[in-house]
């Protein structure tokens, strides 16, 4: 796809998939921590993607793909790796407050992605892909599992990652890089103008 910038001037995948949910999570942390202290079970769940595995590491000097070759798949994969790394850093910081941060791959889902294409293409997509892809209801399964089930937060893993079958698995080796996670944490707070008093 074409390179698109948001109204804030950020590459669209970076903004919608990573910066916006990271900002929301950080702004809600005081409330989440209060709830976690009271109930012992507050959660932040990032819907990532197995496509994070296609990103061999983040370029924090050019997260917007301003000075390197752009490809929408590369930008998407980068934003999804950023989510998994951010969840790792966040989970380390909030576990002691009764809050957990988790990431998941919802599965490959039939969506309205073809809604701007001719009706015959839309019809063919629905008929063919319905045999291969998950329904939206099936795709929501892991998000609900991570948000509600005790088993999801019973993991000792830092920032556990789950598959569309609600099974915990290790994300890519790049997503397990603690130094990269910490660098992304600092970069994110700086980009969002938030102080690291978490």
Helices and strands as residue ranges (DSSP letters): H 12-13, I 14-19, H 20-27, H 29-39, E 42-48, G 50-54, H 72-94, G 95-97, E 99-105, H 119-129, H 136-148, G 150-153, E 161-162, G 173-176, H 178-192
